[in-house]
Amino acid sequence: MTRTTYPPRLRRAVAIVTDSTAYLDAHEAAERGIRVVPLQLVIGGRALDEGPAVGAAELADALRRWVPVSTSRPSPQAFLQAYESATGGGATAVVSIHLSGQLSGTVDAARLAAQDSPVPVEVVDARSIGMGLGFAVLAAANAADEGFDMAAVAAVARHRAASSAAFFYVDTLEYLRRGGRIGAAQALLGTALHVKPLLHLADGEIQPLEKVRTSSRAVARLEELVVGRAADQSVDIAVHHLDNAQRAGALAERLASRLPGIGRLVVAEVGAVIGAHVGPGLLAVVVSPHA
């Protein structure tokens, strides 16, 4: 795989901060000067920062064995340290972009920290997650590199996030039910009927979209939903998975052949925080139009 190279980074007046659920490539985030604050995962009472400390295989194994798994937002202090670091790097303002406030208290922690920041901070609730958040962060970084002010950079992030769509296939709704991300009645119905649920993000929440009888039909329907949403637009696409690499790769190849307007195609395993709520077998696609 060809490794993307970046020109020497100019010192930005507006720094970009996000959280670990954007699932940005670590090298790219570092090269772009994007500060990433990790959420936490607790597996069997052991607290770990999301990232290299806990791998997808370990998480999937714990979920399958029903080991207690929970997640928690970063502390306001963690965000304040990121804002202070940005200030020390020469920033005169910060745009802090985070996963949906409907799914986590992360954005609230960022807002609390912003009150004590040495420079102005605009906190953006992307109302998305995964690369739905990540593409918005990268668009904001591009705007900051071009010299946009804080308000304009934040507006770019909000627009990109709002124009994106995310579709999910999960083997079971049980993990979402346990995490309080979907109603118990909906989860029970899916289990009773032995259906394979398709979900999407709507108004920042994970909501049921369709029910399909088999996993192969669900994946085929997921593909059609993505193709329909992308249409003939110029789009970036991310295919996310948890312990489902083969299907994710095959889906990405089919999308690449069917969508001539793809600018960037990312295949990435989700991290521990999303994985804890959706469970092994996840297959998700983010469609992010350029304009």
C-alpha positions as CSV (number, residue, x, y, z in Angstrom):
1,M,0.0,0.0,0.0
2,T,1.4,3.4,-0.9
3,R,1.9,5.6,2.1
4,T,0.6,9.2,1.8
5,T,3.1,11.9,2.4
6,Y,2.3,15.4,3.5
7,P,4.1,18.7,3.0
8,P,5.8,20.3,6.1
9,R,2.9,21.5,8.3
10,L,2.5,25.2,8.7
11,R,1.8,26.5,12.2
12,R,-1.9,27.0,12.3
13,A,-3.8,29.8,14.1
14,V,-6.7,27.4,14.7
15,A,-5.8,24.0,16.2
16,I,-8.0,20.9,15.7
17,V,-8.8,18.5,18.5
18,T,-11.0,15.4,18.3
19,D,-11.5,12.1,20.1
20,S,-10.5,8.5,19.5
21,T,-13.8,7.5,17.9
22,A,-12.9,9.4,14.8
23,Y,-10.6,6.4,14.0
24,L,-8.1,8.5,12.1
25,D,-4.9,6.9,11.0
26,A,-2.4,7.8,13.8
27,H,0.3,8.8,11.4
28,E,-2.0,11.1,9.4
29,A,-3.3,12.7,12.6
30,A,0.2,13.4,13.8
31,E,1.3,14.7,10.5
32,R,-1.7,17.0,10.3
33,G,-1.2,18.2,13.9
34,I,-4.6,16.9,15.0
35,R,-4.7,16.2,18.7
36,V,-6.7,13.1,19.6
37,V,-8.1,12.6,23.1
38,P,-8.9,8.9,23.9
39,L,-12.2,7.6,25.4
40,Q,-11.8,4.8,27.9
41,L,-12.8,1.2,27.8
42,V,-13.4,-0.9,30.9
43,I,-13.0,-4.7,30.4
44,G,-13.7,-6.8,33.5
45,G,-12.9,-3.9,35.7
46,R,-9.6,-3.0,33.9
47,A,-9.7,0.6,32.5
48,L,-7.7,1.3,29.4
49,D,-7.5,4.2,27.0
50,E,-8.9,3.4,23.5
51,G,-6.1,2.8,21.2
52,P,-3.1,0.4,21.0
53,A,-3.6,-0.7,24.6
54,V,-6.6,-2.8,23.7
55,G,-6.9,-4.6,20.4
56,A,-10.1,-5.5,18.5
57,A,-9.4,-9.2,18.9
58,E,-9.1,-8.9,22.7
59,L,-12.4,-6.9,22.7
60,A,-14.2,-9.3,20.5
61,D,-13.1,-12.2,22.7
62,A,-14.3,-10.5,25.8
63,L,-17.7,-9.7,24.2
64,R,-18.2,-13.2,23.1
65,R,-17.5,-14.5,26.6
66,W,-19.8,-11.9,28.1
67,V,-17.0,-10.3,30.1
68,P,-18.4,-7.0,31.5
69,V,-17.4,-4.2,29.1
70,S,-18.3,-0.6,29.4
71,T,-17.0,2.8,28.1
72,S,-16.5,6.2,29.6
73,R,-15.9,9.7,28.2
74,P,-12.5,11.5,28.6
75,S,-12.3,13.8,31.6
76,P,-12.5,17.6,31.1
77,Q,-8.9,17.7,32.3
78,A,-7.8,15.5,29.4
79,F,-9.4,18.0,27.0
80,L,-7.9,21.0,28.8
81,Q,-4.5,19.5,28.5
82,A,-5.0,19.2,24.7
83,Y,-6.1,22.8,24.5
84,E,-3.1,23.9,26.5
85,S,-0.8,21.9,24.3
86,A,-2.3,23.6,21.2
87,T,-1.8,27.0,22.8
88,G,1.8,26.1,23.5
89,G,2.2,25.1,19.9
90,G,1.2,28.6,18.8
91,A,-2.6,28.3,18.3
92,T,-4.7,31.3,19.1
93,A,-8.0,29.3,18.9
94,V,-9.2,25.7,18.9
95,V,-12.0,23.8,17.1
96,S,-12.8,20.6,19.1
97,I,-14.9,18.1,17.1
98,H,-16.5,15.1,18.7
99,L,-18.8,12.1,18.4
100,S,-22.5,12.6,18.8
101,G,-23.7,13.9,22.1
102,Q,-26.6,11.5,21.8
103,L,-24.2,8.6,22.2
104,S,-21.6,9.9,24.7
105,G,-21.0,12.7,27.2
106,T,-17.6,13.4,25.4
107,V,-18.8,16.6,23.9
108,D,-20.0,17.8,27.3
109,A,-16.6,17.2,28.8
110,A,-15.0,19.2,26.0
111,R,-17.4,22.1,26.7
112,L,-16.5,22.0,30.4
113,A,-12.8,22.1,29.5
114,A,-13.3,25.0,27.0
115,Q,-14.4,27.2,29.9
116,D,-10.9,27.1,31.3
117,S,-8.9,27.1,28.1
118,P,-6.2,29.8,27.7
119,V,-7.6,30.4,24.1
120,P,-11.1,30.4,22.7
121,V,-12.5,27.0,21.9
122,E,-15.5,26.2,19.7
123,V,-16.8,22.7,20.4
124,V,-18.6,20.9,17.6
125,D,-21.0,18.0,18.2
126,A,-20.6,16.2,14.9
127,R,-23.7,14.1,15.6
128,S,-21.8,11.3,14.0
129,I,-19.1,8.7,14.8
130,G,-16.3,6.7,13.1
131,M,-15.2,8.3,9.9
132,G,-18.4,10.3,9.8
133,L,-16.6,12.2,12.4
134,G,-13.2,11.6,11.0
135,F,-13.9,13.0,7.5
136,A,-15.3,16.2,9.2
137,V,-12.1,16.5,11.3
138,L,-10.0,16.2,8.2
139,A,-12.1,18.8,6.4
140,A,-11.7,21.1,9.3
141,A,-7.9,20.6,9.3
142,N,-7.8,21.5,5.6
143,A,-9.8,24.7,6.3
144,A,-7.4,25.6,9.2
145,D,-4.4,25.0,6.9
146,E,-6.0,27.5,4.4
147,G,-6.2,30.2,7.1
148,F,-9.9,30.1,7.9
149,D,-10.8,31.6,11.3
150,M,-12.3,29.6,14.2
151,A,-15.9,30.1,13.3
152,A,-15.3,29.2,9.6
153,V,-13.4,26.1,10.5
154,A,-16.2,24.9,12.8
155,A,-18.8,25.6,10.1
156,V,-16.8,23.4,7.7
157,A,-16.8,20.6,10.2
158,R,-20.5,20.9,10.9
159,H,-21.4,20.9,7.2
160,R,-19.3,17.9,6.4
161,A,-20.6,15.9,9.3
162,A,-24.2,16.8,8.6
163,S,-23.9,15.8,4.9
164,S,-22.5,12.4,5.8
165,A,-24.5,9.2,6.3
166,A,-23.7,6.0,8.2
167,F,-25.3,2.6,7.7
168,F,-24.7,-0.4,10.0
169,Y,-25.1,-4.1,9.8
170,V,-24.9,-6.0,13.1
171,D,-25.3,-9.7,13.9
172,T,-27.4,-8.9,16.9
173,L,-28.9,-5.9,18.7
174,E,-28.1,-7.4,22.1
175,Y,-24.9,-5.4,22.5
176,L,-26.6,-2.1,21.6
177,R,-29.4,-3.0,24.1
178,R,-26.9,-3.7,26.9
179,G,-25.2,-0.4,26.2
180,G,-28.5,1.5,26.3
181,R,-28.1,2.6,22.6
182,I,-31.3,0.9,21.4
183,G,-34.5,0.0,23.2
184,A,-35.0,-3.4,24.8
185,A,-38.2,-4.0,22.9
186,Q,-36.5,-3.4,19.6
187,A,-33.7,-5.7,20.5
188,L,-36.0,-8.5,21.7
189,L,-38.1,-8.3,18.5
190,G,-35.0,-8.7,16.4
191,T,-33.9,-11.7,18.4
192,A,-37.4,-13.3,18.4
193,L,-37.7,-13.1,14.6
194,H,-34.1,-14.1,14.0
195,V,-33.6,-11.1,11.7
196,K,-30.4,-9.4,10.7
197,P,-30.9,-5.7,11.5
198,L,-29.7,-2.8,9.4
199,L,-29.3,0.5,11.3
200,H,-28.4,4.1,10.5
201,L,-27.5,7.3,12.3
202,A,-30.4,9.7,12.4
203,D,-30.3,13.0,14.4
204,G,-27.1,11.7,16.1
205,E,-28.7,8.5,17.3
206,I,-28.4,4.9,16.1
207,Q,-31.9,3.9,14.9
208,P,-33.3,0.8,13.1
209,L,-33.6,1.1,9.4
210,E,-34.6,-2.3,8.0
211,K,-34.8,-6.0,9.0
212,V,-33.4,-8.6,6.7
213,R,-33.6,-12.4,7.1
214,T,-30.1,-13.5,6.4
215,S,-26.6,-12.0,6.8
216,S,-25.8,-12.2,3.1
217,R,-29.0,-10.4,2.2
218,A,-28.2,-7.8,4.8
219,V,-24.8,-7.1,3.4
220,A,-26.2,-6.9,-0.1
221,R,-28.8,-4.4,1.1
222,L,-26.2,-2.4,2.9
223,E,-24.3,-2.1,-0.4
224,E,-27.4,-0.9,-2.2
225,L,-28.1,1.7,0.5
226,V,-24.6,3.1,0.1
227,V,-24.7,3.2,-3.7
228,G,-28.1,4.9,-3.6
229,R,-26.9,7.5,-1.1
230,A,-23.6,8.2,-2.9
231,A,-25.3,8.3,-6.4
232,D,-23.1,10.3,-8.8
233,Q,-21.6,12.6,-6.1
234,S,-17.9,13.0,-5.3
235,V,-17.7,11.2,-2.0
236,D,-15.3,9.7,0.5
237,I,-16.2,6.2,1.8
238,A,-15.2,4.4,4.9
239,V,-16.0,0.7,5.5
240,H,-15.7,-0.1,9.2
241,H,-15.9,-3.6,10.8
242,L,-15.2,-5.5,14.0
243,D,-13.6,-8.9,13.5
244,N,-15.1,-9.0,10.0
245,A,-12.1,-8.1,7.8
246,Q,-12.8,-10.4,4.9
247,R,-16.4,-9.1,4.3
248,A,-15.3,-5.5,4.8
249,G,-12.5,-5.8,2.2
250,A,-14.9,-7.5,-0.3
251,L,-17.5,-4.8,0.2
252,A,-15.0,-2.1,-0.3
253,E,-13.9,-3.6,-3.6
254,R,-17.5,-3.8,-4.8
255,L,-18.1,-0.2,-3.8
256,A,-15.0,1.0,-5.6
257,S,-16.1,-0.7,-8.8
258,R,-19.6,0.7,-8.6
259,L,-18.9,4.3,-7.5
260,P,-16.8,6.3,-9.9
261,G,-17.0,9.4,-7.7
262,I,-15.1,7.9,-4.8
263,G,-12.3,10.2,-3.7
264,R,-10.9,8.4,-0.7
265,L,-11.8,4.8,0.3
266,V,-10.9,3.7,3.8
267,V,-11.2,0.3,5.3
268,A,-10.7,0.4,9.1
269,E,-11.6,-1.8,12.0
270,V,-13.5,0.1,14.6
271,G,-11.9,0.7,18.0
272,A,-13.0,-0.6,21.3
273,V,-15.5,2.1,22.2
274,I,-17.8,1.5,19.2
275,G,-17.0,-2.2,19.2
276,A,-18.2,-2.6,22.8
277,H,-21.7,-1.4,21.8
278,V,-22.1,-3.2,18.4
279,G,-20.3,-6.5,19.0
280,P,-18.3,-8.8,16.7
281,G,-19.4,-9.0,13.1
282,L,-20.2,-5.3,12.6
283,L,-20.1,-4.0,9.1
284,A,-20.7,-0.3,8.6
285,V,-20.2,2.2,5.8
286,V,-19.9,6.0,6.0
287,V,-20.7,8.0,2.9
288,S,-19.3,11.6,3.1
289,P,-19.9,13.9,0.2
290,H,-17.2,16.4,-0.7
291,A,-19.6,19.4,-1.0
